[in-house]
Amino acid sequence: MDDIDDDQLRPRISIDAMRAWIRIKTDIQREIEQEAREYATQHNLPPDSFLQSATIYANEVFKIAQSNIRVGGRDYDTLQPHEQDAEPFDEVLDRQIWALAGTRLEWLYKISSDRREEPGKLADRLLAHFREADAIEAQWEAEMPSFMDEDEDMDTGPVLNIDASLGQEIMSVSNELGQTLPAQQERAKRARRVEADIKAIQP
């Protein structure tokens, strides 16, 4: 019993993980530095040299304390150097990581929701667009005047005096509509095919 070192008989303080010990050291170091600054200010002492002395004091206190603690069930003195140099816990970084994780979950939910809902919305918009085009086409066909052949007898009713430039513009618009209507019909057919394909792939 006499051969046993006093350090072995002294009860040790148990700490769950090295990260917790580093956090304790950081908090104590911060408090010591704060007290040193206040003392230097009150007594008109050079703050830099006083802080340096405070840091040396804190390190000596930690060395004494480390011989009396157990980390994760092991004596601190038996830990390897790389095990003693764990990174200190960064609370700000930890909050940022959790915030990013929450943002990521929100985006994953939005993407999943859009994949379910957007195809149907797109199909409805396309269908409404081409139904509108079909209605315009039908209205145009119903209101478009039928032109008589040149050899057919002309009506003897009153003749409208139409300015030449206006008549040319009317003919130009008529020709343009005559060219675009087939394209609109083809787009309407394609839209119906696209709508059918989209509905086929909806979950």
MDTraj code that builds the backbone (N, CA, C; nanometers):
import mdtraj as md
import numpy as np

residues = "MET ASP ASP ILE ASP ASP ASP GLN LEU ARG PRO ARG ILE SER ILE ASP ALA MET ARG ALA TRP ILE ARG ILE LYS THR ASP ILE GLN ARG GLU ILE GLU GLN GLU ALA ARG GLU TYR ALA THR GLN HIS ASN LEU PRO PRO ASP SER PHE LEU GLN SER ALA THR ILE TYR ALA ASN GLU VAL PHE LYS ILE ALA GLN SER ASN ILE ARG VAL GLY GLY ARG ASP TYR ASP THR LEU GLN PRO HIS GLU GLN ASP ALA GLU PRO PHE ASP GLU VAL LEU ASP ARG GLN ILE TRP ALA LEU ALA GLY THR ARG LEU GLU TRP LEU TYR LYS ILE SER SER ASP ARG ARG GLU GLU PRO GLY LYS LEU ALA ASP ARG LEU LEU ALA HIS PHE ARG GLU ALA ASP ALA ILE GLU ALA GLN TRP GLU ALA GLU MET PRO SER PHE MET ASP GLU ASP GLU ASP MET ASP THR GLY PRO VAL LEU ASN ILE ASP ALA SER LEU GLY GLN GLU ILE MET SER VAL SER ASN GLU LEU GLY GLN THR LEU PRO ALA GLN GLN GLU ARG ALA LYS ARG ALA ARG ARG VAL GLU ALA ASP ILE LYS ALA ILE GLN PRO".split()
xyz = np.array([
    [0.0831, -0.1201, 0.0000],
    [0.0000, 0.0000, 0.0000],
    [0.0859, 0.1242, 0.0000],
    [0.2049, 0.1162, 0.0645],
    [0.2920, 0.2325, 0.0703],
    [0.3520, 0.2654, -0.0651],
    [0.3581, 0.1624, -0.1556],
    [0.4197, 0.1842, -0.2865],
    [0.3248, 0.2509, -0.3848],
    [0.1996, 0.2634, -0.3513],
    [0.1010, 0.3207, -0.4427],
    [0.1147, 0.4718, -0.4436],
    [0.1194, 0.5270, -0.5615],
    [0.1321, 0.6728, -0.5773],
    [0.0053, 0.7412, -0.5267],
    [0.0247, 0.8591, -0.4682],
    [-0.0919, 0.9342, -0.4197],
    [-0.1896, 0.9651, -0.5320],
    [-0.1392, 0.9864, -0.6566],
    [-0.2280, 1.0156, -0.7694],
    [-0.3210, 0.8990, -0.7978],
    [-0.2747, 0.7757, -0.7747],
    [-0.3583, 0.6590, -0.8007],
    [-0.4694, 0.6457, -0.6973],
    [-0.4461, 0.6981, -0.5772],
    [-0.5477, 0.6901, -0.4726],
    [-0.6496, 0.8027, -0.4827],
    [-0.6111, 0.9089, -0.5504],
    [-0.6995, 1.0244, -0.5589],
    [-0.8164, 0.9928, -0.6524],
    [-0.9405, 1.0156, -0.6100],
    [-1.0552, 0.9904, -0.6994],
    [-1.0505, 1.0833, -0.8201],
    [-1.0860, 1.0296, -0.9341],
    [-1.0799, 1.1070, -1.0581],
    [-1.2203, 1.1493, -1.1011],
    [-1.2256, 1.2615, -1.1693],
    [-1.3517, 1.3136, -1.2226],
    [-1.3753, 1.2510, -1.3595],
    [-1.4932, 1.1942, -1.3803],
    [-1.5251, 1.1272, -1.5068],
    [-1.5932, 1.2240, -1.6030],
    [-1.5452, 1.2246, -1.7254],
    [-1.6036, 1.3052, -1.8335],
    [-1.6346, 1.2107, -1.9485],
    [-1.7509, 1.2279, -2.0090],
    [-1.7959, 1.1323, -2.1099],
    [-1.7052, 1.1276, -2.2319],
    [-1.6663, 1.2443, -2.2836],
    [-1.5913, 1.2471, -2.4096],
    [-1.4895, 1.3599, -2.4067],
    [-1.3870, 1.3471, -2.4903],
    [-1.2837, 1.4495, -2.4990],
    [-1.3421, 1.5830, -2.5428],
    [-1.4421, 1.5788, -2.6288],
    [-1.5039, 1.7026, -2.6759],
    [-1.5625, 1.7822, -2.5588],
    [-1.6196, 1.7113, -2.4615],
    [-1.6761, 1.7795, -2.3445],
    [-1.5657, 1.8458, -2.2624],
    [-1.4521, 1.7779, -2.2468],
    [-1.3405, 1.8358, -2.1717],
    [-1.2850, 1.9588, -2.2432],
    [-1.2731, 1.9513, -2.3748],
    [-1.2249, 2.0659, -2.4523],
    [-1.3198, 2.1841, -2.4355],
    [-1.4501, 2.1564, -2.4346],
    [-1.5475, 2.2639, -2.4174],
    [-1.5342, 2.3275, -2.2784],
    [-1.5113, 2.2445, -2.1763],
    [-1.4918, 2.2978, -2.0409],
    [-1.3681, 2.3865, -2.0363],
    [-1.2595, 2.3394, -2.0969],
    [-1.1364, 2.4188, -2.0994],
    [-1.1578, 2.5523, -2.1705],
    [-1.2308, 2.5479, -2.2817],
    [-1.2562, 2.6706, -2.3578],
    [-1.3348, 2.7713, -2.2746],
    [-1.4367, 2.7225, -2.2043],
    [-1.5171, 2.8128, -2.1208],
    [-1.4331, 2.8732, -2.0080],
    [-1.3508, 2.7898, -1.9440],
    [-1.2666, 2.8405, -1.8347],
    [-1.1649, 2.9408, -1.8871],
    [-1.1032, 2.9081, -2.0022],
    [-1.0054, 2.9989, -2.0622],
    [-1.0690, 3.1341, -2.0934],
    [-1.1920, 3.1315, -2.1439],
    [-1.2617, 3.2554, -2.1769],
    [-1.2870, 3.3390, -2.0509],
    [-1.3280, 3.2721, -1.9434],
    [-1.3542, 3.3440, -1.8185],
    [-1.2260, 3.4043, -1.7611],
    [-1.1164, 3.3285, -1.7666],
    [-0.9887, 3.3797, -1.7145],
    [-0.9436, 3.5013, -1.7947],
    [-0.9555, 3.4935, -1.9276],
    [-0.9157, 3.6067, -2.0113],
    [-1.0027, 3.7291, -1.9838],
    [-1.1326, 3.7077, -1.9634],
    [-1.2218, 3.8192, -1.9339],
    [-1.1838, 3.8864, -1.8018],
    [-1.1563, 3.8045, -1.7004],
    [-1.1152, 3.8601, -1.5712],
    [-0.9823, 3.9341, -1.5840],
    [-0.8906, 3.8797, -1.6646],
    [-0.7601, 3.9440, -1.6821],
    [-0.7747, 4.0793, -1.7501],
    [-0.8598, 4.0876, -1.8513],
    [-0.8815, 4.2160, -1.9203],
    [-0.9385, 4.3203, -1.8236],
    [-1.0389, 4.2784, -1.7482],
    [-1.1006, 4.3729, -1.6549],
    [-0.9999, 4.4198, -1.5488],
    [-0.9195, 4.3278, -1.4981],
    [-0.8199, 4.3648, -1.3967],
    [-0.7165, 4.4603, -1.4553],
    [-0.6690, 4.4310, -1.5788],
    [-0.5700, 4.5178, -1.6427],
    [-0.6271, 4.6567, -1.6673],
    [-0.7534, 4.6644, -1.7061],
    [-0.8161, 4.7944, -1.7315],
    [-0.8296, 4.8751, -1.6025],
    [-0.8714, 4.8075, -1.4966],
    [-0.8921, 4.8776, -1.3691],
    [-0.7613, 4.9293, -1.3084],
    [-0.6509, 4.8568, -1.3329],
    [-0.5239, 4.8932, -1.2698],
    [-0.4241, 4.9518, -1.3699],
    [-0.4747, 4.9886, -1.4888],
    [-0.3896, 5.0525, -1.5903],
    [-0.2644, 4.9694, -1.6216],
    [-0.2839, 4.8400, -1.6391],
    [-0.1736, 4.7494, -1.6724],
    [-0.1764, 4.7180, -1.8214],
    [-0.0613, 4.6814, -1.8797],
    [-0.0595, 4.6440, -2.0220],
    [-0.1450, 4.5190, -2.0446],
    [-0.2503, 4.5273, -2.1236],
    [-0.3412, 4.4123, -2.1380],
    [-0.2757, 4.2920, -2.2046],
    [-0.1871, 4.3156, -2.3031],
    [-0.1296, 4.2027, -2.3771],
    [-0.0442, 4.1148, -2.2868],
    [0.0465, 4.1778, -2.2135],
    [0.1343, 4.0997, -2.1263],
    [0.0552, 4.0342, -2.0135],
    [-0.0491, 4.1024, -1.9667],
    [-0.1304, 4.0455, -1.8597],
    [-0.2100, 3.9255, -1.9111],
    [-0.2609, 3.9351, -2.0335],
    [-0.3331, 3.8222, -2.0928],
    [-0.2399, 3.7040, -2.1152],
    [-0.1165, 3.7319, -2.1544],
    [-0.0200, 3.6243, -2.1735],
    [0.0054, 3.5504, -2.0420],
    [0.0198, 3.6252, -1.9352],
    [0.0389, 3.5629, -1.8035],
    [-0.0843, 3.4823, -1.7626],
    [-0.2026, 3.5352, -1.7947],
    [-0.3262, 3.4638, -1.7616],
    [-0.3359, 3.3329, -1.8386],
    [-0.2918, 3.3329, -1.9653],
    [-0.2949, 3.2111, -2.0458],
    [-0.2004, 3.1060, -1.9886],
    [-0.0810, 3.1479, -1.9474],
    [0.0139, 3.0546, -1.8861],
    [-0.0457, 2.9946, -1.7588],
    [-0.1095, 3.0793, -1.6799],
    [-0.1729, 3.0319, -1.5564],
    [-0.2816, 2.9284, -1.5874],
    [-0.3649, 2.9575, -1.6886],
    [-0.4735, 2.8657, -1.7239],
    [-0.4180, 2.7312, -1.7696],
    [-0.3115, 2.7332, -1.8491],
    [-0.2528, 2.6082, -1.8974],
    [-0.1980, 2.5244, -1.7823],
    [-0.1374, 2.5895, -1.6838],
    [-0.0864, 2.5160, -1.5680],
    [-0.2009, 2.4541, -1.4885],
    [-0.3098, 2.5290, -1.4747],
    [-0.4270, 2.4746, -1.4048],
    [-0.4813, 2.3526, -1.4780],
    [-0.4868, 2.3585, -1.6105],
    [-0.5378, 2.2462, -1.6890],
    [-0.4478, 2.1237, -1.6745],
    [-0.3164, 2.1455, -1.6707],
    [-0.2248, 2.0319, -1.6547],
    [-0.2486, 1.9612, -1.5218],
    [-0.2699, 2.0401, -1.4169],
    [-0.2975, 1.9801, -1.2862],
    [-0.4308, 1.9058, -1.2889],
    [-0.5307, 1.9674, -1.3514],
    [-0.6641, 1.9065, -1.3546],
    [-0.6654, 1.7790, -1.4374],
    [-0.5902, 1.7771, -1.5470],
    [-0.5937, 1.6624, -1.6381],
    [-0.5427, 1.5347, -1.5726],
    [-0.4581, 1.5480, -1.4727],
    [-0.4099, 1.4283, -1.4034],
    [-0.5157, 1.3703, -1.3107],
    [-0.6262, 1.4412, -1.2970],
    [-0.7320, 1.3966, -1.2053],
    [-0.8642, 1.3685, -1.2768],
    [-0.8604, 1.3513, -1.4066],
    [-0.9850, 1.3253, -1.4789],
    [-0.9744, 1.1958, -1.5584],
    [-1.0914, 1.1399, -1.5859],
    [-1.1034, 1.0226, -1.6737],
    [-1.1945, 1.0628, -1.7893],
    [-1.1517, 1.0296, -1.9084],
    [-1.2277, 1.0644, -2.0285],
    [-1.2716, 0.9355, -2.0966],
    [-1.4017, 0.9159, -2.1062],
    [-1.4529, 0.7945, -2.1687],
    [-1.4084, 0.6688, -2.0971],
    [-1.3942, 0.6766, -1.9638],
    [-1.3539, 0.5598, -1.8863],
    [-1.2048, 0.5367, -1.8791],
    [-1.1248, 0.6245, -1.9381],
    [-0.9787, 0.6081, -1.9378],
    [-0.9140, 0.7283, -1.8706],
    [-0.8047, 0.7010, -1.7968],
    [-0.7306, 0.8113, -1.7364],
    [-0.6749, 0.9014, -1.8457],
    [-0.6840, 1.0306, -1.8225],
    [-0.6363, 1.1254, -1.9240],
    [-0.4891, 1.1024, -1.9566],
    [-0.4095, 1.0681, -1.8558],
    [-0.2661, 1.0502, -1.8773],
    [-0.2360, 0.9331, -1.9694],
    [-0.3288, 0.8374, -1.9821],
    [-0.3041, 0.7204, -2.0668],
    [-0.3463, 0.7431, -2.2115],
    [-0.4097, 0.8547, -2.2396],
    [-0.4531, 0.8825, -2.3765],
    [-0.3336, 0.9188, -2.4632],
    [-0.3414, 0.8792, -2.5903],
    [-0.2373, 0.9143, -2.6856],
    [-0.2480, 1.0631, -2.7202],
    [-0.1369, 1.1238, -2.7668],
    [-0.1412, 1.2677, -2.7997],
    [-0.2521, 1.3047, -2.8970],
    [-0.2731, 1.2211, -3.0008],
    [-0.3776, 1.2558, -3.0980],
    [-0.5169, 1.2447, -3.0366],
    [-0.5307, 1.1638, -2.9308],
    [-0.6595, 1.1534, -2.8634],
    [-0.6839, 1.2718, -2.7705],
    [-0.5773, 1.3398, -2.7300],
    [-0.5902, 1.4545, -2.6414],
    [-0.6159, 1.5847, -2.7167],
    [-0.6045, 1.5802, -2.8479],
    [-0.6156, 1.7029, -2.9285],
    [-0.7451, 1.7069, -3.0078],
    [-0.8527, 1.6613, -2.9492],
    [-0.9815, 1.6658, -3.0189],
    [-1.0225, 1.8097, -3.0436],
    [-1.0962, 1.8307, -3.1518],
    [-1.1406, 1.9661, -3.1844],
    [-1.2419, 2.0149, -3.0814],
    [-1.2344, 2.1405, -3.0420],
    [-1.3336, 2.1938, -2.9480],
    [-1.4718, 2.2012, -3.0120],
    [-1.5706, 2.1876, -2.9287],
    [-1.7083, 2.1935, -2.9779],
    [-1.7422, 2.3355, -3.0216],
    [-1.7857, 2.3487, -3.1435],
    [-1.8216, 2.4794, -3.1988],
    [-1.9739, 2.4884, -3.2038],
    [-2.0313, 2.5601, -3.1086],
    [-2.1774, 2.5673, -3.0995],
    [-2.2377, 2.6392, -3.2192],
    [-2.1719, 2.7462, -3.2656],
    [-2.2232, 2.8205, -3.3813],
    [-2.2242, 2.7315, -3.5044],
    [-2.1133, 2.6599, -3.5267],
    [-2.1063, 2.5694, -3.6410],
    [-2.2105, 2.4592, -3.6299],
    [-2.2305, 2.4092, -3.5089],
    [-2.3301, 2.3048, -3.4885],
    [-2.4694, 2.3543, -3.5244],
    [-2.5029, 2.4783, -3.4847],
    [-2.6339, 2.5350, -3.5207],
    [-2.6466, 2.5517, -3.6720],
    [-2.5375, 2.5943, -3.7367],
    [-2.5413, 2.6109, -3.8817],
    [-2.5639, 2.4771, -3.9519],
    [-2.4988, 2.3729, -3.9010],
    [-2.5154, 2.2401, -3.9612],
    [-2.6601, 2.1941, -3.9489],
    [-2.7184, 2.2124, -3.8311],
    [-2.8576, 2.1719, -3.8130],
    [-2.9520, 2.2563, -3.8983],
    [-2.9206, 2.3846, -3.9125],
    [-3.0040, 2.4706, -3.9976],
    [-2.9968, 2.4249, -4.1426],
    [-2.8756, 2.3910, -4.1889],
    [-2.8609, 2.3425, -4.3262],
    [-2.9329, 2.2098, -4.3453],
    [-2.9270, 2.1245, -4.2435],
    [-2.9978, 1.9969, -4.2532],
    [-3.1483, 2.0201, -4.2648],
    [-3.2001, 2.1159, -4.1860],
    [-3.3427, 2.1472, -4.1965],
    [-3.3793, 2.2040, -4.3318],
    [-3.2923, 2.2921, -4.3851],
    [-3.3171, 2.3486, -4.5181],
    [-3.3155, 2.2396, -4.6242],
    [-3.2230, 2.1452, -4.6113],
    [-3.2143, 2.0353, -4.7077],
    [-3.3427, 1.9524, -4.7061],
    [-3.3947, 1.9247, -4.5866],
    [-3.5195, 1.8489, -4.5775],
    [-3.6350, 1.9253, -4.6418],
    [-3.6382, 2.0575, -4.6212],
    [-3.7434, 2.1382, -4.6831],
    [-3.7363, 2.1310, -4.8353],
    [-3.6146, 2.1400, -4.8904],
    [-3.6006, 2.1336, -5.0358],
    [-3.6355, 1.9952, -5.0891],
    [-3.5973, 1.8899, -5.0160],
    [-3.6329, 1.7549, -5.0594],
    [-3.7845, 1.7375, -5.0617],
    [-3.8521, 1.7931, -4.9615],
    [-3.9981, 1.7847, -4.9586],
    [-4.0587, 1.8613, -5.0755],
    [-4.0043, 1.9804, -5.1042],
    [-4.0570, 2.0620, -5.2142],
    [-4.0362, 1.9924, -5.3478],
    [-3.9169, 1.9344, -5.3673],
    [-3.8889, 1.8637, -5.4926],
    [-3.9833, 1.7459, -5.5088],
    [-4.0016, 1.6698, -5.4010],
    [-4.0924, 1.5554, -5.4070],
    [-4.2349, 1.6001, -5.4371],
    [-4.2773, 1.7099, -5.3739],
    [-4.4121, 1.7611, -5.3974],
    [-4.4289, 1.8095, -5.5411],
    [-4.3273, 1.8801, -5.5928],
    [-4.3347, 1.9298, -5.7307],
    [-4.3396, 1.8149, -5.8303],
    [-4.2663, 1.7085, -5.8029],
    [-4.2683, 1.5935, -5.8940],
    [-4.4062, 1.5303, -5.9020],
    [-4.4797, 1.5373, -5.7911],
    [-4.6144, 1.4808, -5.7919],
    [-4.7165, 1.5745, -5.8559],
    [-4.7014, 1.7049, -5.8325],
    [-4.8076, 1.7986, -5.8692],
    [-4.7832, 1.8722, -6.0006],
    [-4.6585, 1.9062, -6.0298],
    [-4.6314, 1.9912, -6.1454],
    [-4.6692, 1.9284, -6.2791],
    [-4.6454, 1.7960, -6.3029],
    [-4.6869, 1.7409, -6.4328],
    [-4.8351, 1.7609, -6.4616],
    [-4.9192, 1.7391, -6.3597],
    [-5.0626, 1.7597, -6.3796],
    [-5.0966, 1.9051, -6.4066],
    [-5.0313, 1.9973, -6.3326],
    [-5.0557, 2.1400, -6.3550],
    [-5.0120, 2.1811, -6.4953],
    [-4.8964, 2.1289, -6.5387],
    [-4.8472, 2.1613, -6.6724],
    [-4.9421, 2.1093, -6.7794],
    [-4.9916, 1.9876, -6.7591],
    [-5.0860, 1.9319, -6.8558],
    [-5.2138, 2.0155, -6.8624],
    [-5.2620, 2.0607, -6.7473],
    [-5.3830, 2.1439, -6.7456],
    [-5.3597, 2.2770, -6.8175],
    [-5.2416, 2.3381, -6.7952],
    [-5.2123, 2.4651, -6.8622],
    [-5.2029, 2.4466, -7.0133],
    [-5.1367, 2.3396, -7.0556],
    [-5.1258, 2.3139, -7.1996],
    [-5.2632, 2.2890, -7.2608],
    [-5.3442, 2.2102, -7.1911],
    [-5.4775, 2.1805, -7.2430],
    [-5.5610, 2.3074, -7.2539],
    [-5.5553, 2.3942, -7.1520],
    [-5.6303, 2.5193, -7.1564],
    [-5.5814, 2.6081, -7.2702],
    [-5.4505, 2.6107, -7.2904],
    [-5.3942, 2.6936, -7.3973],
    [-5.4436, 2.6478, -7.5338],
    [-5.4393, 2.5190, -7.5572],
    [-5.4785, 2.4706, -7.6891],
    [-5.6300, 2.4674, -7.7074],
    [-5.7037, 2.4572, -7.6006],
    [-5.8488, 2.4735, -7.6126],
    [-5.8824, 2.6164, -7.6535],
    [-5.8092, 2.7107, -7.5976],
    [-5.8283, 2.8499, -7.6373],
    [-5.7934, 2.8692, -7.7845],
    [-5.6848, 2.8040, -7.8284],
    [-5.6469, 2.8132, -7.9696],
    [-5.7539, 2.7513, -8.0585],
    [-5.8100, 2.6372, -8.0146],
    [-5.9174, 2.5739, -8.0922],
    [-6.0398, 2.6643, -8.1005],
    [-6.0723, 2.7330, -7.9897],
    [-6.1884, 2.8221, -7.9905],
    [-6.1666, 2.9390, -8.0859],
    [-6.0451, 2.9945, -8.0852],
    [-6.0148, 3.1042, -8.1778],
    [-6.0247, 3.0563, -8.3216],
    [-5.9742, 2.9363, -8.3457],
    [-5.9799, 2.8809, -8.4818],
    [-6.1240, 2.8596, -8.5266],
    [-6.2075, 2.8049, -8.4366],
    [-6.3475, 2.7807, -8.4723],
    [-6.4209, 2.9120, -8.4969],
    [-6.3923, 3.0123, -8.4139],
    [-6.4559, 3.1428, -8.4327],
    [-6.4148, 3.2045, -8.5659],
    [-6.2874, 3.1901, -8.5982],
    [-6.2405, 3.2452, -8.7258],
    [-6.3064, 3.1756, -8.8439],
    [-6.3166, 3.0434, -8.8378],
    [-6.3793, 2.9699, -8.9470],
    [-6.5260, 3.0073, -8.9616],
    [-6.5936, 3.0359, -8.8471],
    [-6.7353, 3.0711, -8.8539],
    [-6.7563, 3.2106, -8.9102],
    [-6.6632, 3.3022, -8.8829],
    [-6.6803, 3.4402, -8.9257],
    [-6.6085, 3.4726, -9.0554],
    [-6.5265, 3.3845, -9.1037],
    [-6.4493, 3.4125, -9.2252],
    [-6.5420, 3.4149, -9.3463],
    [-6.5426, 3.5220, -9.4240],
    [-6.6318, 3.5281, -9.5418],
    [-6.5872, 3.4304, -9.6496],
    [-6.6859, 3.3778, -9.7200],
    [-6.6553, 3.2872, -9.8319],
    [-6.6418, 3.3715, -9.9580],
    [-6.5264, 3.3555, -10.0214],
    [-6.5003, 3.4338, -10.1424],
    [-6.5584, 3.3626, -10.2641],
    [-6.6222, 3.4419, -10.3510],
    [-6.6823, 3.3873, -10.4737],
    [-6.5782, 3.3753, -10.5834],
    [-6.6033, 3.2812, -10.6708],
    [-6.5173, 3.2697, -10.7891],
    [-6.5392, 3.3898, -10.8796],
    [-6.4385, 3.4224, -10.9559],
    [-6.4470, 3.5399, -11.0430],
    [-6.5534, 3.5233, -11.1512],
    [-6.5792, 3.3975, -11.1961],
    [-6.6761, 3.3753, -11.3044],
    [-6.8195, 3.3795, -11.2547],
    [-6.8388, 3.3767, -11.1220],
    [-6.9728, 3.3759, -11.0658],
    [-7.0327, 3.5153, -11.0731],
    [-7.1648, 3.5220, -11.0908],
    [-7.2313, 3.6525, -11.0963],
    [-7.2128, 3.7260, -10.9642],
    [-7.1775, 3.8491, -10.9725],
    [-7.1555, 3.9310, -10.8544],
    [-7.2882, 3.9897, -10.8090],
    [-7.3000, 4.0107, -10.6808],
    [-7.4198, 4.0717, -10.6246],
    [-7.4286, 4.2167, -10.6714],
    [-7.5508, 4.2560, -10.7046],
    [-7.5695, 4.3915, -10.7567],
    [-7.5947, 4.4921, -10.6457],
    [-7.5758, 4.4506, -10.5216],
    [-7.5991, 4.5400, -10.4088],
    [-7.4958, 4.6512, -10.4057],
    [-7.5061, 4.7351, -10.3087],
    [-7.4142, 4.8491, -10.2987],
    [-7.2709, 4.8014, -10.2783],
    [-7.1816, 4.8685, -10.3446],
    [-7.0398, 4.8334, -10.3370],
    [-6.9751, 4.9160, -10.2266],
    [-6.8981, 4.8457, -10.1414],
    [-6.8280, 4.9158, -10.0345],
    [-6.7011, 4.9769, -10.0894],
    [-6.6804, 5.0992, -10.0579],
    [-6.5575, 5.1668, -10.0989],
    [-6.4504, 5.1442, -9.9912],
    [-6.3571, 5.0575, -10.0191],
    [-6.2502, 5.0241, -9.9246],
    [-6.1205, 5.0819, -9.9758],
    [-6.0549, 5.1529, -9.8894],
    [-5.9258, 5.2106, -9.9257],
    [-5.8299, 5.0993, -9.9679],
    [-5.7484, 5.1273, -10.0673],
    [-5.6588, 5.0249, -10.1219],
    [-5.5628, 4.9719, -10.0167],
    [-5.5081, 5.0608, -9.9368],
    [-5.4126, 5.0162, -9.8337],
    [-5.4819, 4.9300, -9.7291],
    [-5.6086, 4.9669, -9.6928],
    [-5.6827, 4.8877, -9.5962],
    [-5.7150, 4.7504, -9.6530],
    [-5.7555, 4.7484, -9.7791],
    [-5.7841, 4.6204, -9.8419],
    [-5.6611, 4.5317, -9.8474],
    [-5.5470, 4.5924, -9.8771],
    [-5.4228, 4.5156, -9.8819],
    [-5.3878, 4.4593, -9.7442],
    [-5.4133, 4.5404, -9.6406],
    [-5.3846, 4.4937, -9.5046],
    [-5.4763, 4.3786, -9.4660],
    [-5.6058, 4.3895, -9.5058],
    [-5.7010, 4.2820, -9.4763],
    [-5.6582, 4.1529, -9.5438],
    [-5.6182, 4.1633, -9.6705],
    [-5.5747, 4.0441, -9.7432],
    [-5.4488, 3.9853, -9.6801],
    [-5.3595, 4.0747, -9.6345],
    [-5.2358, 4.0265, -9.5723],
    [-5.2657, 3.9491, -9.4451],
    [-5.3585, 4.0053, -9.3623],
    [-5.3962, 3.9365, -9.2392],
    [-5.4642, 3.8046, -9.2706],
    [-5.5502, 3.8044, -9.3731],
    [-5.6195, 3.6814, -9.4110],
    [-5.5200, 3.5752, -9.4544],
    [-5.4226, 3.6154, -9.5353],
    [-5.3221, 3.5191, -9.5808],
    [-5.2402, 3.4649, -9.4641],
    [-5.2060, 3.5564, -9.3714],
    [-5.1264, 3.5134, -9.2556],
    [-5.2036, 3.4145, -9.1699],
    [-5.3340, 3.4440, -9.1490],
    [-5.4158, 3.3514, -9.0715],
    [-5.4308, 3.2187, -9.1432],
    [-5.4444, 3.2254, -9.2744],
    [-5.4550, 3.1021, -9.3507],
    [-5.3306, 3.0161, -9.3387],
    [-5.2154, 3.0797, -9.3192],
    [-5.0909, 3.0046, -9.3045],
    [-5.0706, 2.9534, -9.1623],
    [-5.1200, 3.0296, -9.0635],
    [-5.0957, 2.9906, -8.9238],
    [-5.1972, 2.8905, -8.8707],
    [-5.3167, 2.8871, -8.9293],
    [-5.4180, 2.7951, -8.8786],
    [-5.3741, 2.6490, -8.8860],
    [-5.3176, 2.6037, -8.9978],
    [-5.2708, 2.4639, -8.9992],
    [-5.1661, 2.4368, -8.8920],
    [-5.0781, 2.5341, -8.8688],
    [-4.9754, 2.5148, -8.7654],
    [-5.0389, 2.5055, -8.6276],
    [-5.1423, 2.5895, -8.6036],
    [-5.2110, 2.5833, -8.4746],
    [-5.2817, 2.4496, -8.4570],
    [-5.3410, 2.3992, -8.5660],
    [-5.4063, 2.2693, -8.5583],
    [-5.3058, 2.1594, -8.5249],
    [-5.1883, 2.1680, -8.5873],
    [-5.0851, 2.0675, -8.5611],
    [-5.0361, 2.0761, -8.4169],
    [-5.0199, 2.2006, -8.3641],
    [-4.9783, 2.2169, -8.2250],
    [-5.0844, 2.1627, -8.1295],
    [-5.2109, 2.1831, -8.1646],
    [-5.3177, 2.1309, -8.0801],
    [-5.3133, 1.9787, -8.0743],
    [-5.2858, 1.9167, -8.1890],
    [-5.2749, 1.7705, -8.1910],
    [-5.1573, 1.7233, -8.1065],
    [-5.0440, 1.7961, -8.1208],
    [-4.9263, 1.7586, -8.0422],
    [-4.9532, 1.7769, -7.8931],
    [-5.0256, 1.8838, -7.8579],
    [-5.0566, 1.9083, -7.7175],
    [-5.1403, 1.7955, -7.6595],
    [-5.2340, 1.7469, -7.7390],
    [-5.3166, 1.6360, -7.6901],
    [-5.2323, 1.5107, -7.6682],
    [-5.1357, 1.4888, -7.7598],
    [-5.0475, 1.3731, -7.7426],
    [-4.9602, 1.3899, -7.6185],
    [-4.9077, 1.5126, -7.5988],
    [-4.8249, 1.5391, -7.4805],
    [-4.9063, 1.5203, -7.3537],
    [-5.0306, 1.5707, -7.3556],
    [-5.1168, 1.5560, -7.2385],
    [-5.1384, 1.4088, -7.2057],
    [-5.1621, 1.3286, -7.3101],
    [-5.1828, 1.1857, -7.2874],
    [-5.0577, 1.1201, -7.2311],
    [-4.9404, 1.1610, -7.2838],
    [-4.8140, 1.1034, -7.2341],
    [-4.7897, 1.1416, -7.0890],
    [-4.8171, 1.2702, -7.0541],
    [-4.7948, 1.3158, -6.9164],
    [-4.8873, 1.2425, -6.8204],
    [-5.0136, 1.2289, -6.8580],
    [-5.1067, 1.1578, -6.7709],
    [-5.0665, 1.0117, -6.7551],
    [-5.0024, 0.9561, -6.8588],
    [-4.9613, 0.8157, -6.8519],
    [-4.8483, 0.7938, -6.7525],
    [-4.7616, 0.8976, -6.7341],
    [-4.6468, 0.8816, -6.6433],
    [-4.6755, 0.9317, -6.5038],
    [-4.7922, 0.9932, -6.4808],
    [-4.8250, 1.0412, -6.3463],
    [-4.8398, 0.9224, -6.2520],
    [-4.7849, 0.9360, -6.1248],
    [-4.7951, 0.8249, -6.0280],
    [-4.9388, 0.8026, -5.9847],
])
top = md.Topology()
chain = top.add_chain()
for i, resn in enumerate(residues, 1):
    res = top.add_residue(resn, chain, resSeq=i)
    for name in ("N", "CA", "C"):
        top.add_atom(name, md.element.get_by_symbol(name[0]), res)
traj = md.Trajectory(xyz[None], top)
